[in-house]
Amino acid sequence: MPALAPRPELSIVVPVYNEADNLAPLVARLEPILDAHVSSWEIICVDDGSRDGTLAALRALNAQDSRISAISFSRNFGKEVAIAAGLDHANGEAVVIMDADLQHPPEVIPAFLAKWREGFLNVYGQRTDREGESPLKRNFAKAFYKLFASFGETELPEGAGDFRLLDRRVVEALRALPERARFSKGLYAWVGFRATGVPFAVADRAHGESKFRFRKLFSFAFDGISSFSTVPLKIATWLGVAIAIVATLTGLYFMVRTLLFGTDLPGFPSLIVSIMFFSGIQLISLGMIGEYVGRIFAEVKRRPLYLVGERVGFAQDDSAPPRGDVLPPGIG
């Protein structure tokens, strides 16, 4: 049996979507930093169904340096799944997750490594400001962290995101989590291990524009809360109990009032408003239940978390990772 290749000291996992113009500048800044601070390294880019020249750029980078490899999805599966695929394929003793747009400065990686060598297994980048964001997005982020702190099962460090270093033990723990509706920030906190933060300032995008829109951010926030808390369901229950109590007291009030003073002329506007209000409450409650049922439905189907259309820089006989699958030749 041939000897197994030694693990690189550090893997860099980069989820990419339409980032063709940013890849070469990213690698140009990463390579000297990695050569200076680790004995061996690899860069794994996960192409999340890009529609531009991202895959061609990744092939060119691999041709220049075999330590740069790529996975190309059959379609867009989302950043959370791309991160999971990168962790599935990363072999390093430690793994750094970062974006391709250079808003996560590669120059922070030596600080990550220093904390890792001190014994921290989960070293997260903690942004020091949000000056480049709109007031709406800043306030939305603050509200989300407060809600998650109040209702979530785990505590999220404020300002911490996907830019982080994970020890091999943390990576294996994350790979063991099978859920399809993934909220990585919550999963990083849920698995535990010794963690610390490294402050950094978010840089401007090198090229292109952000792929996140407010609607997507809202959906992402709801995924986070619903994945780590059943409080939305409890709110529906508490609201139903409160409304039932109010309705009972109101009924008793009108019964006593009728016995004492007789019947007033019926008020149709108040009746219509009441019906619409309670109907809205019922629909909201059913919607919350439906969101959780939908997540159960997605889990029990047991589909692969992602489909790999092409691998660049990996051995042809590599087996598919447990949470993904590879499309046969000619399909995709």
N, C-alpha and C positions, 0 to 999 in steps of 0.2 A: 504494500500500500504506500503510495507516495506521501511524503511528509506534508503536513498542512502548512500553508504559507503563514508566516508570523503576522499577527495583527498590527496594523499601523497604530501609532500612538494616538493619532487624532483623525477623526472623520469630520468633514464639513458637509452638512446636509442643507441644500438650497432648493426650496420649492420655487418653481418658475412658471409664469404664465405670461406669454407675450413680452418677454424680456430680452429679445435678441440683441438690442443695443447696449444692454447693461452687463452682459456676461463677460466680455473681454476686459472692460475696466475692473470688474469685480475680481477676476482671476489675477489681473496684473497687480492689484493691491494685496491680494491674499498670499500669493506665492512667496514673496520675500519675508513676510511675517511668519509664515509657517516654517520656511526653511531655517529661520533664525531661532525659533522657539521650541520646535519638536523634532524628534529624531526621524519620524516618518509620518506621512499624512496621505489622505485621499480626499477628493472632493466629489460628492455625489449630487448631481442636479436632478430634480424630478420635474419633468415637463408635464404640466397638468393640462394637456390638450391644447397647446398654443396654436394660434392661427397665423402667426408670422413666421419669421425665419429662425425661431428659437432652436428647433431640433437640428437644423443645418449648422448653426453656430456651435452647438454642443458637439456635433460630430467633428467639426474642425478643431475644437479645443482638445478633444480626445486624441486626434491625430498628432497634435503638437506635444501632448503630455499624457501618457497612459494612466497617470494618477488621477486624471479627471474622467469620470464616467457619468453616465446618464441613464435614466429610466424615462420612457415616454409612454404616457397613458393612452389608451384607445380613445378617450374622450375626456372632457373636463369633469373631474370628480370633486374638486374643491381643495383648498389649501390644507385643511385638517387631514384629509386623506393623503395628500401628497407628503405631509410630514410623517405620517405613519409608514408610508412606503419607503421613505428615506431611512427611517430607523430600522425597517426590516432589512435593508441592504447594507447598512453601515457596519463596518467591521472593527472600528477603532476602539481602543481602550476608553476613550472619551469621545463624545459627539457634540459638536457645536451646530445648532440650528440657527440659520440666519436668512434674511431676505436677499434677493438679488439686486434690489434697486439702490444699494449702498446707503440706505437710511440706517442700517445697522453697521456702524463703522468697523471694519476688520481690525483696526488698531486697538479695539477693546479686548480682542481675544487673548493677548498676553496676560491681562488682568484676570480673565477667566481661568487661565492655566495656573496662575499663581495661587488662586483660591483653591483650585482642584488639588494642587500638590500639597496644600495645607491640610487636606482631608475633607473638604466639602464635596459632596457628590452631586449637588444640584445648584449650579451657579447661574443665576438669572441676571440679565441686564435690566436695570431699573431706570427708566427714562426720567430725566430731571425736569423736563418742561414739556408743555404742549402748545408752545407759542405758534407753531406752524399750522395748527388746526383751527377750524372755525369755532366760534363760541358755542354753536349748537352741538358740535361733536365733543368738545371739551366737557360741557355740562352733561351730555349723555353718558360719557365715560365715567364721570364722577357718580352719577346716579346709579349706574350699573354696579360699580364697586360697592356702594353703600347697600344696595339691594342684595347683592351676593353675600356680603358680610352678615346681613341680617337673616337671610333665609337659606343660604347654602350650607352644605354639610362640611365644607372645608374653607379655609381662609386663603384668599388670594392677596399676595403682596401688591399694593397699589403701584401702578407703573410697570409691573412685570409683564412681559409678553413672551413671544416665541423665541426671541434672541437669548440664548442661554447655552451653557455647557452641561451635559449630562454624563455622569460616569456610566461605565458599562453595566453596572448593577441596576441603575435606574432605567437604562434603555431596555434591558431584559424584562424589567417589571412592566414597563409600558407596552412592550410587545405581547405580554401575556393578557392584556385587557382586550376583550373581543368585541366591544360594542361598536355599532355602525355609526350612530349619532355621536360624533366625537367633538368634545370641547377640550382641546389640548391644554389650555391654561389651567383648567380644573383638574385634569389628569396629572399634570406635573405636581400639583399640590397634594392630590389624593394619595399618590404612591408614597409620599413622605420622604425619608432620607434627610441627611444633614444638608441644609440649604443656606445660602447667603446671596445677597444682592451686590451688584457692581453698578454704580451710577454711570450713565452715559447720556450724551445729548444726541437727539435724533437729527441726522443730517438731511439735507434736501435730496430729493430723488435725482439721480444722475440723468436719466432719460425717461420719457413717458409720463404717465399719470397713474394715480392710485386706482386699483381695480375694485376697491370697496366703495359701495354706495350706501346711503343712509338706510335704505330698505334692507340691504344685506346685513348691515351692522345690527339693525333691530332684530332680524331673524337670528343672527349669531348670538346676540345677548339672550334671547329667549331660549335658544338651545342650551346655553350655559346654565341658566337657572333651572330649567326643566330636567337637565341631565343630573343635577346634583341636589335637587330638592323636590319634595312633593307639596311644598307650601301653596303653589297655585291651586291645587286640588282642595287643600284645606280651606283656602280663602273662599272657594265656592261653597263649601259646606257651612262655614261660619256665616257667610252672607245669607245663605238660605235660612239658617236658624234665626238670624237677626230679623229678616223680613217676616218670617212666620210669627215671631213674637210681636212685632209691630202690628201685623195684620190682626192678630188675636186681640190685642189691646184696643185697636181701632174699632173692631167689631163690638167689643164690650161697651165702648164709649157710645157708639151709635145706638145700641140696644137700650142702654139706660136713658139716653137723650130722647129716644122715641117714646119710651114708657112715660117719661115725665112731661114732654112738651109736644108730643105728636110728631107726625111725619112732615118733613120739609119737601119742597119741590125738588125732584131729582136733578143733579147737575151732570149733564153729559160731558162737558169739557174735562172735569176732574176724573170722570170714569175713563175717558179715552187716554188721558195722560197716565193714569195708573196702569192701565193695560199695557201701554207701550213700554213703560218703565220696567214692569215685571217681566215682560216678554224679552226685553233686552238683557236683563239679568240672567234669564234662563238660557238664552243663546250664548252668552259669554261663558256660562258654566259648562254648557255642552261643548263649546269650542275648546276649553281647557282640557276636558276629558278626552275630546277627539285628538288633541295634540299628543297626549300620552299614549292613547291607543294606537295612533299612527306610528309612534316610535316602537311600540311592542310589535306591530305588524312588520316593520322593517327588520327588527332583530330576528324574528322567528323564520323569516324567509331564508336566512343563512346564505345569502349571495356573497360572492367574494367582495372584499372591501374595495378592490380596484382591479382593473384589467391592464396588463402591460402590453402595449402594442409593439414596443421595440426596446431593446437594451443596447446601450453603446458603451463598450469597454468592459463588458462582463464576459466571462467564459461561456461558450455556447452550451456546455453541459450543466450550467448552474440550475439547480432545481428552483421552482417557483416558491416564493415565501409563503408561509401558512395562511396569511390573510389576503393574499392576492392571487392572481392567476395570469398565465401568459396565453395570449391568443395564438392558435396554431398558424403556421405560415399560410398566407393567402386570405386570412380573415381579419377584418378590422377596417 
